[in-house]
Amino acid sequence: MSAVVITLYNCKKNSETVIPAPAPVIAEAYYYPPLTGDVWDTKTAAAAGWDEDLLQQAFDYAATKSTYGLIVLQHGKIVKEQYWNNWTKGTQYPLNSAGKSVVGFMAGIAQQDGIINIGDKTSKYLGTGWTSLQLAKENLITLKHQLTMTTGLDDGVATPDSTNAASLVYKADAGTRWAYHNAPYRLMQDVMAIASGKLWNTYLKEKLFDKTGMANSLWFNNIMYSTTRDASRFGSLILSKGKWNGSVILNDNTYFTAMTNTSQNYNLSYGYLWWLNGKASTMVPSTQTVFNTPLAPAAPADMLMALGKDDKKIYVMPSLDIVVVRLGDNAGATLLGPSSFDNDLWAKLKLAMKY
């Protein structure tokens, strides 16, 4: 695997950054846009209690970093939405690894449906021999290990995205090592397709897209494509802990809590295919270094993040009742998920939001 330059804010290996909790927001009924059409209620920055000029400055900064679609929601309503590079609210774009977080949520749906149990060994669904491991080692790998990036499979092989058994090679026992590895994650889609007896796209559309109005989203060649607004709908669903306008999409609170909290002892900033802010330390793709810093010190400590290569971002802040989605191309640091852009953008947004 080629070397990757890691750029994180304040990445000190022997110190700890403490993020103060943001001020509480005034309670307001959450708004959900209709399932069809493009009607979406708005509120002004002034009504949100924010500085409009500073918010525009944050958007202007994003525009200089190859951002093509940026949207900010508070209580579900659009506070600001802007597009560049000939984009519109209907432009679809690959989410890259930000789609992993969608798969993490869908695994909870599949378990709720009774078609999988994340404690099961993966071979129950894929059959034995899905890896090149000896059977005893293969049988150690469970769906939960796939969701938490702890399969123990070698992420340093020549083809780390390949799901062929020859590319799924032993590195360590499952559950003893965290490593960002696309192939085991990718196989979670196959697990749910096999368990449901449906194509992955069909199951996803039925269980998520149709129920939240994500009509402009689809899965193609193992990558989710979405609009900025559809990605914001997913962010609102997560902010509402799996509920949508009175309907419960995911009612397994235990799973949701596990998904959005530290899932293992190696990378404190990782849940079930979700990145977590505000932790004492973090790991990032393509390295085994542990950095004693949260991912984005400028952002709220409780921020949940769906992060994809070339700075595809879905930020969810429960304490502020805010969702922010940024789509576009590489903002300056070619990484598979976290980058310095996370902190740089939030350093500007926090001034506008006055927290």
C-alpha positions as CSV (number, residue, x, y, z in Angstrom):
1,M,0.0,0.0,0.0
2,S,1.4,3.4,-0.9
3,A,2.2,5.9,1.8
4,V,-0.5,8.4,2.8
5,V,0.2,11.8,4.3
6,I,-2.0,12.2,7.4
7,T,-3.2,15.7,8.1
8,L,-5.0,16.1,11.3
9,Y,-5.5,19.2,13.5
10,N,-3.2,19.2,16.6
11,C,-2.0,15.6,16.1
12,K,0.1,15.3,19.2
13,K,0.8,11.8,20.3
14,N,1.4,12.6,24.0
15,S,-1.3,15.2,24.8
16,E,-5.0,15.2,25.1
17,T,-7.4,17.9,23.7
18,V,-10.5,18.6,25.6
19,I,-13.5,20.0,23.7
20,P,-16.0,22.1,25.7
21,A,-19.6,21.1,25.3
22,P,-21.6,23.5,23.1
23,A,-24.3,25.6,24.6
24,P,-27.7,24.0,24.6
25,V,-30.1,25.0,21.8
26,I,-33.7,26.1,22.3
27,A,-36.1,23.3,21.8
28,E,-38.0,23.4,18.5
29,A,-40.1,20.8,16.7
30,Y,-38.0,19.0,14.1
31,Y,-39.1,19.6,10.5
32,Y,-39.1,16.8,7.9
33,P,-39.5,17.7,4.2
34,P,-42.3,15.9,2.3
35,L,-41.4,12.5,0.8
36,T,-42.0,13.7,-2.7
37,G,-41.2,17.0,-4.5
38,D,-38.6,19.6,-3.6
39,V,-40.4,21.6,-1.0
40,W,-38.2,22.2,2.0
41,D,-38.9,24.8,4.7
42,T,-36.2,27.4,5.4
43,K,-35.2,29.7,8.3
44,T,-32.9,32.7,8.2
45,A,-29.5,32.7,9.9
46,A,-30.9,35.5,12.0
47,A,-33.8,33.4,13.1
48,A,-31.3,30.7,14.0
49,G,-29.4,33.2,16.1
50,W,-26.4,33.1,13.8
51,D,-24.2,35.7,12.2
52,E,-25.2,35.8,8.5
53,D,-22.0,37.5,7.3
54,L,-19.8,35.0,9.0
55,L,-21.9,32.1,7.7
56,Q,-21.4,33.4,4.2
57,Q,-17.7,33.6,4.9
58,A,-17.7,29.9,5.8
59,F,-19.5,29.1,2.6
60,D,-17.1,31.3,0.6
61,Y,-14.1,29.4,2.2
62,A,-15.7,26.1,1.3
63,A,-16.1,27.3,-2.3
64,T,-12.3,27.8,-2.5
65,K,-11.8,24.1,-1.6
66,S,-13.6,22.4,-4.5
67,T,-16.9,22.4,-2.7
68,Y,-19.9,22.1,-5.1
69,G,-22.8,21.6,-2.8
70,L,-23.1,22.8,0.8
71,I,-26.1,22.8,3.0
72,V,-26.8,23.6,6.7
73,L,-29.9,22.5,8.5
74,Q,-31.1,23.5,11.9
75,H,-34.1,21.7,13.4
76,G,-34.5,20.2,9.9
77,K,-35.0,23.5,8.1
78,I,-32.5,24.9,5.6
79,V,-30.6,27.8,7.0
80,K,-28.3,28.1,4.1
81,E,-27.8,26.1,0.8
82,Q,-25.4,27.0,-2.0
83,Y,-24.1,25.3,-5.1
84,W,-21.1,25.9,-7.4
85,N,-19.5,24.4,-10.5
86,N,-22.8,24.3,-12.3
87,W,-24.4,22.1,-9.6
88,T,-28.0,22.2,-8.6
89,K,-30.0,20.6,-5.8
90,G,-30.6,17.7,-8.2
91,T,-27.0,16.9,-9.0
92,Q,-26.0,13.4,-7.9
93,Y,-22.4,12.7,-6.9
94,P,-20.6,9.7,-5.4
95,L,-20.4,9.7,-1.6
96,N,-17.4,7.4,-1.6
97,S,-16.8,6.1,1.9
98,A,-19.5,8.3,3.5
99,G,-21.8,5.6,2.2
100,K,-20.2,3.2,4.7
101,S,-22.3,5.0,7.4
102,V,-25.5,4.2,5.4
103,V,-24.5,0.5,5.4
104,G,-23.9,0.7,9.2
105,F,-27.4,2.0,9.6
106,M,-28.9,-0.6,7.3
107,A,-27.2,-3.4,9.3
108,G,-29.4,-2.2,12.2
109,I,-32.5,-2.4,10.0
110,A,-31.5,-5.9,8.8
111,Q,-31.0,-7.0,12.4
112,Q,-34.3,-5.4,13.3
113,D,-35.9,-7.4,10.5
114,G,-34.5,-10.6,12.0
115,I,-32.6,-11.5,8.9
116,I,-29.1,-11.0,10.5
117,N,-27.5,-10.9,13.9
118,I,-24.3,-8.9,14.0
119,G,-22.9,-11.4,16.5
120,D,-23.1,-14.2,13.9
121,K,-19.9,-15.3,12.2
122,T,-19.8,-14.0,8.6
123,S,-19.5,-17.5,7.1
124,K,-23.1,-18.1,8.2
125,Y,-24.1,-15.8,5.4
126,L,-21.3,-16.0,2.9
127,G,-20.4,-19.7,3.4
128,T,-17.0,-21.1,4.5
129,G,-14.1,-20.2,2.3
130,W,-15.0,-16.6,1.8
131,T,-11.5,-15.8,2.9
132,S,-8.1,-17.5,2.4
133,L,-7.9,-18.1,6.2
134,Q,-7.8,-21.4,7.9
135,L,-11.4,-22.3,8.9
136,A,-10.8,-21.8,12.6
137,K,-9.5,-18.2,12.0
138,E,-12.2,-17.4,9.5
139,N,-14.9,-18.5,11.9
140,L,-13.6,-15.9,14.4
141,I,-14.8,-13.1,12.1
142,T,-18.4,-11.8,12.8
143,L,-20.5,-9.2,11.2
144,K,-19.7,-6.9,14.1
145,H,-16.0,-7.1,13.2
146,Q,-16.9,-6.0,9.7
147,L,-18.9,-3.1,11.0
148,T,-16.1,-2.0,13.3
149,M,-13.1,-2.6,11.0
150,T,-11.6,-5.2,13.3
151,T,-11.8,-8.4,11.1
152,G,-8.0,-8.9,11.4
153,L,-7.8,-9.2,7.6
154,D,-4.7,-7.7,6.1
155,D,-5.4,-4.2,4.7
156,G,-1.9,-4.0,3.3
157,V,-2.5,-6.5,0.5
158,A,-2.0,-5.4,-3.1
159,T,-5.8,-5.2,-3.8
160,P,-7.4,-4.1,-0.5
161,D,-10.7,-3.4,-2.2
162,S,-11.0,-6.9,-3.7
163,T,-13.5,-9.2,-2.1
164,N,-12.0,-12.3,-3.7
165,A,-10.9,-14.9,-1.1
166,A,-7.3,-14.7,-2.3
167,S,-7.2,-11.0,-1.3
168,L,-8.6,-11.6,2.1
169,V,-5.5,-12.6,4.0
170,Y,-4.8,-13.2,7.7
171,K,-3.1,-10.5,9.6
172,A,-4.4,-10.9,13.2
173,D,-7.2,-12.6,15.0
174,A,-10.5,-10.9,14.6
175,G,-11.2,-8.3,17.3
176,T,-7.5,-7.7,18.1
177,R,-6.7,-4.9,15.6
178,W,-8.4,-1.9,14.0
179,A,-7.6,-1.2,10.4
180,Y,-9.6,0.7,7.7
181,H,-10.3,-1.9,5.1
182,N,-12.8,-1.6,2.3
183,A,-13.3,-5.2,1.3
184,P,-14.8,-6.5,4.6
185,Y,-17.1,-3.5,4.7
186,R,-18.1,-4.1,1.0
187,L,-19.1,-7.7,1.9
188,M,-21.7,-6.3,4.4
189,Q,-23.8,-5.4,1.4
190,D,-23.6,-9.0,0.1
191,V,-24.5,-10.3,3.6
192,M,-27.7,-8.2,3.7
193,A,-28.6,-9.0,0.1
194,I,-28.2,-12.8,0.8
195,A,-30.1,-12.5,4.1
196,S,-33.0,-10.6,2.6
197,G,-33.2,-12.5,-0.7
198,K,-33.2,-9.2,-2.5
199,L,-30.7,-7.2,-4.5
200,W,-28.9,-4.7,-2.3
201,N,-30.3,-1.7,-4.1
202,T,-33.8,-3.1,-3.8
203,Y,-33.5,-3.7,0.0
204,L,-31.9,-0.3,0.5
205,K,-34.6,1.5,-1.5
206,E,-37.4,-0.3,0.3
207,K,-36.0,0.1,3.8
208,L,-34.4,3.6,3.6
209,F,-34.7,5.6,0.5
210,D,-38.5,5.3,0.0
211,K,-39.2,5.9,3.7
212,T,-37.2,9.2,3.9
213,G,-37.9,10.6,0.4
214,M,-34.3,9.9,-0.9
215,A,-35.6,9.6,-4.4
216,N,-32.4,10.8,-6.0
217,S,-30.1,8.3,-4.3
218,L,-28.9,4.9,-5.6
219,W,-26.1,2.4,-5.2
220,F,-23.9,1.8,-8.3
221,N,-20.6,-0.2,-8.5
222,N,-20.5,-0.5,-4.7
223,I,-20.7,3.3,-4.2
224,M,-23.7,5.3,-3.1
225,Y,-24.6,8.3,-5.3
226,S,-26.7,11.0,-3.8
227,T,-27.7,14.7,-4.0
228,T,-26.7,17.1,-1.3
229,R,-30.3,17.3,-0.2
230,D,-30.8,13.5,-0.1
231,A,-27.6,13.2,2.0
232,S,-29.2,15.8,4.3
233,R,-32.3,13.7,4.7
234,F,-30.1,10.8,5.9
235,G,-28.4,13.2,8.3
236,S,-31.8,14.2,9.7
237,L,-32.7,10.6,10.1
238,I,-29.6,10.0,12.2
239,L,-30.1,13.2,14.2
240,S,-33.6,11.9,15.0
241,K,-32.2,8.5,16.1
242,G,-33.8,6.5,13.3
243,K,-37.2,8.2,13.2
244,W,-38.7,10.1,10.3
245,N,-41.7,12.4,10.8
246,G,-43.4,10.2,13.4
247,S,-42.4,6.9,11.7
248,V,-39.9,4.7,13.3
249,I,-37.4,3.4,10.7
250,L,-35.0,1.9,13.2
251,N,-36.5,1.0,16.6
252,D,-33.5,-0.8,18.0
253,N,-32.2,1.8,20.4
254,T,-29.5,-0.5,21.6
255,Y,-28.1,-0.9,18.1
256,F,-28.3,2.8,17.4
257,T,-26.4,3.7,20.6
258,A,-23.7,1.1,19.8
259,M,-23.4,2.4,16.2
260,T,-22.8,6.0,17.3
261,N,-20.4,5.3,20.1
262,T,-16.9,3.8,20.4
263,S,-17.1,0.3,19.2
264,Q,-13.7,-1.2,20.2
265,N,-10.7,-0.2,22.3
266,Y,-8.2,0.6,19.4
267,N,-9.8,3.5,17.6
268,L,-12.0,5.4,20.0
269,S,-13.2,7.6,17.2
270,Y,-15.0,4.8,15.3
271,G,-18.4,3.3,15.8
272,Y,-20.3,1.0,13.4
273,L,-18.9,2.5,10.2
274,W,-19.4,6.0,11.7
275,W,-16.7,8.4,12.7
276,L,-17.0,10.1,16.1
277,N,-15.7,13.4,17.2
278,G,-14.7,14.4,20.7
279,K,-12.7,11.3,21.7
280,A,-9.4,11.3,23.4
281,S,-7.6,9.7,20.5
282,T,-8.2,8.6,17.0
283,M,-6.8,6.4,14.2
284,V,-7.1,7.2,10.5
285,P,-7.0,5.1,7.3
286,S,-3.7,3.6,6.1
287,T,-1.8,3.8,9.4
288,Q,-1.6,2.1,12.7
289,T,-0.6,5.3,14.5
290,V,-2.9,6.5,17.4
291,F,-3.2,10.2,17.6
292,N,-4.1,11.7,21.0
293,T,-6.5,14.2,19.6
294,P,-10.1,14.3,18.5
295,L,-10.8,14.4,14.8
296,A,-12.1,18.0,14.7
297,P,-11.4,20.0,17.9
298,A,-13.2,23.1,16.5
299,A,-16.4,21.1,16.0
300,P,-19.0,20.0,18.7
301,A,-17.7,17.0,20.7
302,D,-20.8,15.0,20.0
303,M,-20.5,15.3,16.2
304,L,-21.1,12.1,14.2
305,M,-19.5,12.0,10.8
306,A,-20.0,10.0,7.6
307,L,-16.8,10.7,5.8
308,G,-15.7,9.8,2.3
309,K,-12.6,10.1,0.1
310,D,-12.1,13.5,-1.4
311,D,-14.0,15.2,1.4
312,K,-17.5,13.9,1.1
313,K,-19.0,14.9,4.4
314,I,-22.2,14.3,6.4
315,Y,-22.0,16.0,9.8
316,V,-24.6,15.4,12.5
317,M,-24.6,17.4,15.7
318,P,-27.3,16.3,18.2
319,S,-26.5,18.9,20.8
320,L,-27.0,21.7,18.3
321,D,-29.8,20.0,16.3
322,I,-27.7,20.7,13.2
323,V,-26.9,18.7,10.0
324,V,-24.2,19.9,7.5
325,V,-23.5,18.2,4.2
326,R,-20.6,19.0,2.0
327,L,-20.1,17.4,-1.4
328,G,-17.5,18.1,-4.0
329,D,-13.9,17.1,-4.7
330,N,-10.7,16.9,-2.8
331,A,-10.4,19.9,-0.5
332,G,-6.6,19.6,-0.3
333,A,-5.8,16.4,1.6
334,T,-6.3,13.1,-0.3
335,L,-7.6,10.8,2.4
336,L,-10.2,8.1,2.6
337,G,-12.3,9.9,5.2
338,P,-11.0,12.3,7.8
339,S,-9.0,15.3,6.7
340,S,-7.9,18.8,8.0
341,F,-10.9,20.2,6.1
342,D,-13.2,18.9,8.8
343,N,-11.6,21.2,11.4
344,D,-10.9,24.1,9.1
345,L,-14.6,24.3,8.0
346,W,-15.8,24.0,11.5
347,A,-13.5,26.7,12.8
348,K,-15.4,29.1,10.6
349,L,-18.9,27.6,11.1
350,K,-18.6,27.8,14.9
351,L,-18.0,31.6,14.7
352,A,-21.1,32.0,12.6
353,M,-23.2,29.7,14.9
354,K,-21.9,31.4,18.0
355,Y,-21.2,28.4,20.0
